[in-house]
Amino acid sequence: MTEHFIKLDAHGTTWKTELTAGLTSFFTSAYIILVNPLILKDAGIPLSAGVMATIAASIAGCLLMALWANAPVVVIPGMGVNAFFTYTIVQSLGLTWQQGLAVVIVSGFLFFLAGITSLGSRLSAAVPSTLKHGISGGIGLLLTFIGLQKGQMIHPSETSFVTLGNFGDPVTLSTLAGLAVTLFLFVRNIKGSMLIGLFFTSLLTFGLTGKTTAAVTGMDFSDYTRVLASADFSILQFPFWIAVFSMTMIVLFENMGLLNGMLPDAQKFPRAYKTLGVSTITSGFFGTSPTIAAAESASGIAEGGKTGIPALVTAILFAVSMLVLPLIEMIPGNAVAPVLIIIGALMMNSVQEIPFRDFSEGFPAFLIIACIPLTSSIADGLAFGFIAYPLLKVATGKWKQVPGLVYLIAGLFLVNFIASAVVAH
């Protein structure tokens, strides 16, 4: 398998590097095991069933990515799109969670069709490189923003939205110390620096706070039989198709942005993109909101991951996590903060490729970079940039430079904004 599919030598990597990348990717993304079910619970999906659905969908997505695309990308239920599932599709549009799962499956089929036809490759080729670099930078800032929050280095504020955290707090102190150690190891090119930093931060947090209690103590599998394969295809409803349109836009372009921003080998994009379409379909079958290419995959890629082994390792560890869930949940949330902050900085390298002197190129990229973290939504950040790009090109008389598909994408994003505004009222 190594020679004919994984091809370690051809990728210039080793088992040790790939396994370390897999461990790093898993521990930076393991938070989804409990966070996603808590959001799905607000849609009416029982917590224990949500945990099982999250793990099952993550295993399936990671296995597909490892064995089909051979890419170092972890696939887990997406943050943001899970909130869209719960608070827009179910609570705002009034669909049941079973109908919401049907929306996920239908959107996944449309996504997959885009991937297997020329549309997927044409979309990727049509997107200007300026916007692609902006996407990478925006995702980097989002990861840093999440890391600062998880590490309690910033807090919500009623006057300025966010403010500096309390540096006398044990959790914040642990995060700062963990960041310093991880940075030292990383710049010294120590293999496994991210993983070592994660465990160091965990142990220091335990020592300073004295808290080692797991968030959950066991699993109840009885509820999952009601959730597995329970999608309700009541398609003769206008809200159902509004939800399908919006969900398809999110999974199509969020995954495109994530893959463009992270994949070390662009040649793997077509197969990875198709993989995510299939994974979206399986998500609805297993009973969760769509899986996406996790931004946390960048942590494993930064450790040197180039093949599908990190995704394979992550799939195996997600399976094992069902047996040791309380142990996994003992890892404090701030332990991943240093990793996310450093990865965010690495992803910002793309910004130097943006020609900011040309305002018609620089401003749309700037909107993406700013709006992804400020809206906490990759899809919304993309929308602002994609709408602004053709507008500025038309305004400067350069409208012929814009591919027709970019005009179409901008129009679809605009329609999605209008539809969302109508639904909100």
C-alpha positions as CSV (number, residue, x, y, z in Angstrom):
1,M,0.0,0.0,0.0
2,T,2.9,2.3,0.8
3,E,4.5,1.8,-2.6
4,H,1.4,1.8,-4.8
5,F,-0.8,4.4,-3.1
6,I,0.7,6.3,-0.2
7,K,4.0,6.7,-2.0
8,L,6.1,8.0,0.9
9,D,9.3,8.3,-1.0
10,A,7.6,10.2,-3.9
11,H,6.3,12.7,-1.4
12,G,9.6,13.1,0.3
13,T,8.3,12.1,3.7
14,T,8.6,9.3,6.3
15,W,6.2,7.2,8.5
16,K,7.5,9.0,11.6
17,T,6.7,12.4,10.1
18,E,3.3,11.3,8.8
19,L,2.3,9.6,12.1
20,T,3.3,12.7,14.1
21,A,1.3,14.9,11.8
22,G,-1.7,12.5,12.3
23,L,-1.5,12.7,16.1
24,T,-1.2,16.5,15.9
25,S,-4.2,16.8,13.6
26,F,-6.3,14.6,15.8
27,F,-5.6,16.3,19.1
28,T,-6.2,19.8,17.6
29,S,-9.5,18.7,16.2
30,A,-10.8,16.3,18.9
31,Y,-12.8,19.1,20.5
32,I,-15.4,18.6,17.9
33,I,-16.4,15.3,19.6
34,L,-18.3,17.3,22.3
35,V,-18.7,20.8,20.8
36,N,-20.6,19.6,17.7
37,P,-23.2,17.5,19.6
38,L,-23.9,20.4,22.0
39,I,-24.9,22.6,19.0
40,L,-26.9,19.8,17.4
41,K,-28.7,19.3,20.7
42,D,-30.3,22.7,20.2
43,A,-31.8,21.3,17.0
44,G,-33.4,18.4,19.0
45,I,-30.7,15.7,18.4
46,P,-30.0,13.9,21.7
47,L,-26.5,14.6,23.0
48,S,-25.3,11.0,23.1
49,A,-26.6,10.5,19.6
50,G,-24.9,13.6,18.5
51,V,-21.6,12.4,19.9
52,M,-21.9,9.1,18.0
53,A,-22.9,10.8,14.8
54,T,-20.0,13.2,15.1
55,I,-17.5,10.4,15.6
56,A,-19.0,8.2,12.8
57,A,-19.1,11.0,10.3
58,S,-15.5,12.0,11.2
59,I,-14.2,8.5,10.8
60,A,-15.9,8.1,7.4
61,G,-14.7,11.4,6.1
62,C,-11.1,10.9,7.2
63,L,-11.0,7.4,5.8
64,L,-12.3,8.7,2.5
65,M,-9.7,11.4,2.4
66,A,-6.9,9.0,3.3
67,L,-7.8,6.1,1.0
68,W,-9.2,8.0,-2.0
69,A,-7.5,11.4,-2.1
70,N,-4.3,10.5,-0.2
71,A,-4.3,14.0,1.2
72,P,-3.3,15.1,4.7
73,V,-6.6,16.7,5.4
74,V,-8.8,15.9,8.4
75,V,-12.6,15.8,7.8
76,I,-14.9,16.7,10.7
77,P,-18.3,18.4,11.1
78,G,-17.7,22.1,10.4
79,M,-18.0,24.8,13.0
80,G,-20.3,27.5,11.6
81,V,-22.1,25.2,9.2
82,N,-23.3,23.3,12.3
83,A,-24.7,26.5,13.7
84,F,-26.4,27.2,10.3
85,F,-27.9,23.7,10.5
86,T,-29.3,24.3,14.0
87,Y,-30.2,27.9,14.3
88,T,-31.2,28.7,10.7
89,I,-32.5,25.5,9.1
90,V,-34.2,24.1,12.1
91,Q,-35.0,27.1,14.3
92,S,-35.5,29.9,11.7
93,L,-36.8,28.0,8.7
94,G,-38.9,25.7,10.9
95,L,-37.7,22.4,9.4
96,T,-37.4,19.4,11.7
97,W,-33.9,18.1,12.4
98,Q,-34.8,15.0,10.3
99,Q,-35.6,17.3,7.3
100,G,-32.4,19.2,8.1
101,L,-30.4,16.0,7.6
102,A,-32.2,15.5,4.3
103,V,-31.0,19.0,3.3
104,V,-27.4,17.9,4.1
105,I,-27.7,14.8,1.9
106,V,-29.2,16.7,-1.0
107,S,-26.6,19.4,-0.7
108,G,-23.9,16.7,-0.6
109,F,-25.2,15.2,-3.9
110,L,-25.1,18.6,-5.6
111,F,-21.6,19.2,-4.2
112,F,-20.5,15.8,-5.4
113,L,-22.0,16.5,-8.9
114,A,-19.9,19.7,-9.0
115,G,-16.9,17.7,-8.1
116,I,-17.2,14.9,-10.7
117,T,-18.1,17.2,-13.5
118,S,-15.9,19.9,-15.0
119,L,-17.7,22.5,-12.8
120,G,-15.5,21.8,-9.8
121,S,-12.2,22.2,-11.7
122,R,-13.5,25.1,-13.6
123,L,-14.6,26.9,-10.4
124,S,-11.1,26.4,-8.9
125,A,-9.4,27.6,-12.1
126,A,-11.7,30.6,-12.3
127,V,-11.0,31.9,-8.8
128,P,-8.3,34.6,-9.1
129,S,-5.1,33.8,-7.3
130,T,-5.5,37.1,-5.3
131,L,-8.7,35.8,-3.7
132,K,-7.1,32.4,-3.0
133,H,-4.3,34.0,-1.1
134,G,-6.8,36.1,0.8
135,I,-8.7,33.0,1.7
136,S,-5.5,31.4,3.2
137,G,-4.8,34.6,5.2
138,G,-8.4,34.9,6.4
139,I,-8.5,31.3,7.6
140,G,-5.1,31.9,9.4
141,L,-6.6,34.9,11.2
142,L,-9.7,32.9,12.1
143,L,-7.5,30.1,13.6
144,T,-5.5,32.7,15.6
145,F,-8.7,34.3,16.8
146,I,-10.1,31.0,17.9
147,G,-6.8,30.1,19.6
148,L,-6.7,33.4,21.5
149,Q,-10.3,32.7,22.7
150,K,-9.5,29.1,23.7
151,G,-6.4,30.2,25.6
152,Q,-8.5,33.0,27.3
153,M,-6.0,35.5,26.1
154,I,-9.0,37.6,24.9
155,H,-12.5,37.8,26.4
156,P,-15.8,39.1,25.2
157,S,-16.4,42.8,25.9
158,E,-19.7,44.8,25.9
159,T,-17.9,47.9,24.7
160,S,-15.3,46.7,22.2
161,F,-16.6,43.1,21.5
162,V,-13.3,41.6,22.6
163,T,-10.7,42.7,25.2
164,L,-7.5,41.5,26.7
165,G,-7.8,38.5,29.1
166,N,-6.7,38.3,32.7
167,F,-3.0,37.4,32.6
168,G,-3.1,36.4,36.2
169,D,-5.6,33.6,35.4
170,P,-4.0,30.1,35.6
171,V,-5.5,29.1,32.3
172,T,-4.1,32.2,30.5
173,L,-0.7,31.8,32.2
174,S,-0.6,28.1,31.0
175,T,-1.5,29.2,27.5
176,L,1.2,31.8,27.4
177,A,3.8,29.4,28.7
178,G,2.7,26.7,26.3
179,L,2.9,29.2,23.4
180,A,6.5,30.1,24.4
181,V,7.6,26.5,24.6
182,T,5.8,25.5,21.4
183,L,7.4,28.5,19.6
184,F,10.8,27.6,20.9
185,L,10.5,24.0,19.7
186,F,9.0,25.0,16.4
187,V,11.7,27.6,15.4
188,R,14.3,25.0,16.4
189,N,12.7,22.6,13.9
190,I,12.0,20.0,16.6
191,K,9.9,17.2,15.1
192,G,6.6,16.9,16.9
193,S,6.9,20.5,18.3
194,M,3.1,21.1,18.0
195,L,2.2,17.9,19.7
196,I,4.8,18.4,22.5
197,G,3.5,21.9,23.0
198,L,-0.1,20.6,23.3
199,F,0.7,18.1,26.0
200,F,3.0,20.5,27.8
201,T,0.1,23.1,27.9
202,S,-2.3,20.4,29.1
203,L,0.0,19.2,32.0
204,L,0.7,22.8,33.0
205,T,-3.0,23.7,33.0
206,F,-3.7,20.6,35.2
207,G,-1.0,21.6,37.6
208,L,-2.0,25.3,37.9
209,T,-5.8,24.8,38.0
210,G,-6.0,21.3,39.7
211,K,-8.9,20.4,37.3
212,T,-8.6,17.0,35.7
213,T,-12.3,16.1,35.5
214,A,-13.7,14.8,32.2
215,A,-16.6,16.6,30.6
216,V,-18.4,13.3,30.1
217,T,-18.2,10.1,31.9
218,G,-19.9,7.6,29.6
219,M,-21.9,6.9,26.5
220,D,-25.6,6.0,25.9
221,F,-26.0,4.4,22.5
222,S,-29.7,3.8,22.7
223,D,-30.7,7.2,21.2
224,Y,-28.5,6.8,18.1
225,T,-30.8,4.3,16.5
226,R,-33.4,7.1,16.2
227,V,-30.9,9.4,14.4
228,L,-29.0,7.1,12.1
229,A,-30.5,7.2,8.6
230,S,-33.4,9.2,9.8
231,A,-33.5,11.9,7.1
232,D,-37.0,13.1,6.1
233,F,-37.2,14.0,2.4
234,S,-40.2,16.3,2.6
235,I,-39.0,18.1,-0.5
236,L,-42.3,19.8,-1.4
237,Q,-41.7,22.8,0.8
238,F,-40.2,26.1,-0.3
239,P,-38.1,26.4,3.0
240,F,-36.5,23.1,2.2
241,W,-35.1,24.3,-1.1
242,I,-34.0,27.6,0.4
243,A,-32.1,25.6,2.9
244,V,-30.6,23.3,0.2
245,F,-29.5,26.4,-1.8
246,S,-27.8,28.0,1.1
247,M,-26.2,24.8,2.4
248,T,-24.8,24.0,-1.0
249,M,-23.3,27.4,-1.4
250,I,-21.6,27.0,2.0
251,V,-20.1,23.5,1.5
252,L,-19.1,24.2,-2.1
253,F,-17.1,27.4,-1.4
254,E,-16.0,26.8,2.2
255,N,-14.4,23.5,1.2
256,M,-12.9,25.1,-1.9
257,G,-11.4,27.9,0.2
258,L,-10.0,25.5,2.8
259,L,-8.4,23.1,0.3
260,N,-6.9,26.0,-1.7
261,G,-5.5,27.4,1.6
262,M,-4.1,24.2,3.0
263,L,-3.2,21.5,0.5
264,P,0.6,21.3,0.1
265,D,0.0,19.6,-3.3
266,A,-2.5,21.4,-5.5
267,Q,-2.7,18.4,-7.8
268,K,-4.7,16.6,-5.1
269,F,-7.4,19.2,-5.1
270,P,-9.8,17.5,-7.6
271,R,-10.0,14.2,-5.8
272,A,-10.0,15.8,-2.3
273,Y,-12.9,18.0,-3.5
274,K,-14.9,15.0,-4.7
275,T,-14.1,13.2,-1.4
276,L,-15.7,16.1,0.6
277,G,-18.8,15.8,-1.5
278,V,-19.2,12.2,-0.6
279,S,-18.4,13.0,3.0
280,T,-21.2,15.6,3.1
281,I,-23.7,12.9,2.0
282,T,-22.5,10.4,4.6
283,S,-22.8,13.2,7.3
284,G,-26.5,13.4,6.7
285,F,-26.8,9.6,6.8
286,F,-24.9,9.4,10.1
287,G,-27.0,12.2,11.6
288,T,-24.9,15.3,11.8
289,S,-24.4,18.6,10.0
290,P,-21.9,18.5,7.1
291,T,-18.3,17.5,7.5
292,I,-15.7,19.8,5.9
293,A,-12.0,20.0,5.4
294,A,-11.0,21.0,8.9
295,A,-8.8,24.1,9.2
296,E,-7.1,22.3,12.0
297,S,-5.6,20.0,9.4
298,A,-3.0,22.8,8.9
299,S,-1.4,21.8,12.2
300,G,-0.6,18.3,10.8
301,I,0.5,19.8,7.5
302,A,2.8,22.2,9.4
303,E,4.4,19.1,11.1
304,G,5.2,17.8,7.6
305,G,2.2,15.8,6.6
306,K,1.9,15.3,2.9
307,T,0.0,12.0,2.4
308,G,-3.2,10.4,3.5
309,I,-1.6,8.9,6.6
310,P,-2.5,11.8,9.0
311,A,-6.2,11.5,8.0
312,L,-5.9,7.7,8.4
313,V,-4.4,8.1,11.9
314,T,-7.1,10.6,12.8
315,A,-9.8,8.2,11.7
316,I,-8.4,5.4,13.8
317,L,-8.1,7.7,16.9
318,F,-11.6,8.9,16.4
319,A,-12.7,5.3,16.6
320,V,-10.6,4.7,19.7
321,S,-12.0,7.8,21.3
322,M,-15.4,6.0,21.7
323,L,-13.6,3.8,24.2
324,V,-11.7,6.5,26.0
325,L,-14.0,9.5,25.5
326,P,-13.6,10.7,29.1
327,L,-9.8,10.7,28.7
328,I,-10.0,12.7,25.5
329,E,-12.3,15.2,27.1
330,M,-9.8,15.7,29.9
331,I,-7.6,17.7,27.5
332,P,-8.3,21.3,28.3
333,G,-9.6,23.6,25.6
334,N,-6.6,26.0,26.0
335,A,-4.1,23.3,25.2
336,V,-4.7,23.7,21.4
337,A,-4.5,27.5,21.6
338,P,-0.7,27.7,21.0
339,V,-1.0,25.4,18.0
340,L,-3.8,27.4,16.4
341,I,-2.0,30.7,16.9
342,I,1.2,29.4,15.3
343,I,-0.7,27.8,12.4
344,G,-2.5,31.1,11.9
345,A,0.8,32.9,11.5
346,L,2.0,30.4,9.0
347,M,-1.1,30.7,6.9
348,M,-0.6,34.5,6.7
349,N,2.4,33.9,4.5
350,S,0.1,34.0,1.5
351,V,-0.7,37.6,2.1
352,Q,2.6,38.7,0.7
353,E,1.5,37.4,-2.7
354,I,-1.4,39.8,-2.9
355,P,-0.8,42.9,-5.1
356,F,-2.2,45.5,-2.7
357,R,-1.0,48.4,-4.9
358,D,-3.8,47.4,-7.4
359,F,-6.8,48.3,-5.3
360,S,-9.2,46.3,-7.5
361,E,-7.1,43.2,-6.6
362,G,-6.1,44.0,-3.0
363,F,-9.4,45.2,-1.6
364,P,-11.5,42.1,-2.3
365,A,-8.7,40.0,-0.8
366,F,-8.6,42.4,2.2
367,L,-12.3,41.9,2.7
368,I,-11.9,38.1,2.8
369,I,-9.0,38.4,5.2
370,A,-10.9,40.7,7.5
371,C,-14.4,39.3,7.2
372,I,-13.6,35.6,7.8
373,P,-12.5,36.1,11.4
374,L,-14.8,39.0,12.1
375,T,-17.9,37.1,11.0
376,S,-16.5,33.8,12.3
377,S,-17.6,32.3,9.0
378,I,-15.4,31.3,6.1
379,A,-18.4,31.2,3.7
380,D,-19.5,34.8,4.6
381,G,-16.0,36.1,4.3
382,L,-15.7,34.6,0.9
383,A,-19.0,36.1,-0.1
384,F,-17.8,39.7,0.6
385,G,-14.6,39.2,-1.4
386,F,-16.3,37.5,-4.3
387,I,-19.0,40.2,-4.6
388,A,-16.5,43.0,-4.3
389,Y,-14.0,41.6,-6.9
390,P,-16.2,41.9,-10.1
391,L,-17.7,45.2,-8.8
392,L,-14.3,46.8,-8.6
393,K,-13.2,45.4,-12.0
394,V,-16.3,46.8,-13.6
395,A,-15.7,50.2,-11.9
396,T,-12.1,50.3,-13.2
397,G,-13.0,49.2,-16.7
398,K,-11.3,45.9,-16.3
399,W,-14.5,43.8,-16.5
400,K,-13.1,41.6,-19.3
401,Q,-10.4,40.3,-16.9
402,V,-13.1,38.6,-14.7
403,P,-14.0,35.0,-15.7
404,G,-17.7,34.5,-16.3
405,L,-17.9,32.0,-13.4
406,V,-16.7,34.6,-11.0
407,Y,-19.7,36.8,-12.0
408,L,-21.9,33.8,-11.5
409,I,-20.4,33.0,-8.0
410,A,-20.8,36.7,-7.0
411,G,-24.4,36.7,-8.1
412,L,-25.1,33.4,-6.2
413,F,-23.5,34.8,-3.0
414,L,-25.6,38.0,-3.4
415,V,-28.8,35.9,-3.8
416,N,-27.8,33.9,-0.7
417,F,-27.4,37.1,1.3
418,I,-30.8,38.3,0.2
419,A,-32.5,34.9,0.9
420,S,-30.9,34.8,4.4
421,A,-32.2,38.4,5.1
422,V,-35.7,37.4,4.0
423,V,-35.6,34.3,6.2
424,A,-34.4,36.3,9.2
425,H,-37.4,38.5,8.9
